[in-house]
């Protein structure tokens, strides 16, 4: 099977942000996506160009166009967020984003009435119905197909950094799971989700995808739901590691970090460098550690087994990427990563609210709603 990759202008960037719809009084998820989408749909279109349906009726996804800078990404998402608030506020519906809802139960949620969602649920059954999860996806443009797989492998080295910084799903079904990101381990239960395979060539990827079609595993390339995947139609690498992020500031910070990493890899490949990679078993272990311990994770750095606290490695990485960020005009947004470290990733903030409020998870939801409107609370 031939998979055509349509090259993009190098390091253009876009983002997708999944948002939960919740009842203002109870804090429970509200299955009102269809009503909201109907209200914002342009009169001459089937759907809004930047506000989309998702698997569950308690979820809406906002997407950007192709942007040159992270600042443009944040402005684009902000416009969609303002539009949604103009509709949800009068309905008594609030918005938030985190990897999971702290206490709403999966079996009470309604699935969007679309054939592709029905097929997914029919095949995946119990695990598919449990996908009460939210994420942030970042696309970065790649200017040559031969760069795609090396860049993907290079990003896998930094997947635990992105997972730890974005971790926002400590609670599931009103219980503290003990994990920083329960979403990371939930989502990988789907048959084509989780960590990607590492292919030596584009032909190997094509052979894999052909096998997936022949054996009936997928009907479309997009049904490969890896944590990091090529998006051939868009000409991008799509980073899907992250939990839902509560604030626009955090989305911008993670987007900047992803854009800088991909651009740095692209420049190094142009210079003839071979990007370092990790063995698959180290990548798998790093994912589990970041999901379990968040910013306290000790991650594996190389094939020799050297280890380091993930936040120490993040700080060194930010210093190394500073010239890249200046060139891409996202230095301010990249510094937002330091804000996450200072204020604590969302899983830490959620647990702090629960502790301060006698274990109230309704208070946690209220804090997530407030953060989406007001930003990260400073210490």
Order of alpha helices (4+ residues) and beta strands (2+ residues): beta-alpha-beta-beta-alpha-beta-alpha-beta-alpha-alpha-beta-beta-alpha-beta-alpha-beta-beta-beta-alpha-alpha-beta-beta-alpha-alpha-alpha-alpha-alpha
